[in-house]
Amino acid sequence: MDMSWKYSITLSSFKNLEPIQKTLENLKQQGFDTVEVYGEPDLIDAKKLSSLLDSLSMDVSGVTGMWSFHSSEYKSRNLITTNNDSLIAVKNYVKKCILLCHTLGGNTFNICLFSDIRLISDANHKNLLRNEKRNFVTLLIDPLRELAKYASNYEVDLLIEPLNRYSTPICTDSKDAKYIVDLVDEENVGILLDTFHMNIEEDSIYDAVINSNSLLKLVHISDNNRKMPGFAHIDFENIVEALKKIKYSKFLTFEPTVQNTDYKYDIKLGLQFLKNLSKN
């Protein structure tokens, strides 16, 4: 079965590496027509970026939330909180990202779950029992419903993204994400699965994809070393098989770690690697 998936790539992978115009030009040359914009709405001139994208005939698939230490503002971006001022701040951040996404023509924004340090330390090897996770999750259901209703006005999907245990202990696998999505029970709330995180946390990446089924609205792609697919040992053929089985038809968005400006060959190779698998 030949699946003609849509492909995108995260601009956050190239943030601070070079001028954004140069990045976009390079990505276009390597076969990308769509990007996922990083979620720093106060730092992005949406009108200028939109014009630049139009000049290159490129589109936006969505916005990547800059959660935790990916942003200097991480302390005000914790949805697991009992502090009302913190909750107001993180909701305002999400709403700004939703508006940015809509303005640029995208329709997805990922939600990663971090907490106030006084509630729980999001630290390496921190482990929570499943019922402990559920207790913390009760703090965010109402805020998520509010944000989902806001996002629906702009045709944006909010996607719960499980992260591995070295990032946060609250939502670490597809079961955690599905539990949250089912509780929120809003049509525009779904799941984002990331192959890098799944490789650490899931018993079976194949089963995680299958069991997410129609709730799966975005897949972030990178190998276990955070490089493009095909540069390490994740079994992407198995993942592609699972995606075909559930008839997944949305974006596959690459999210590699890029350490220098000599990235064009690897980016093109990784894209072609996944395209070839989809044809088998």
Summary of the structure (lengths in Angstrom):
residues: 280
radius of gyration: 17.8
end to end distance: 6.7
largest distance: 51.7
contacts: 933
relative contact order: 0.15
helix: 45%
strand: 16%
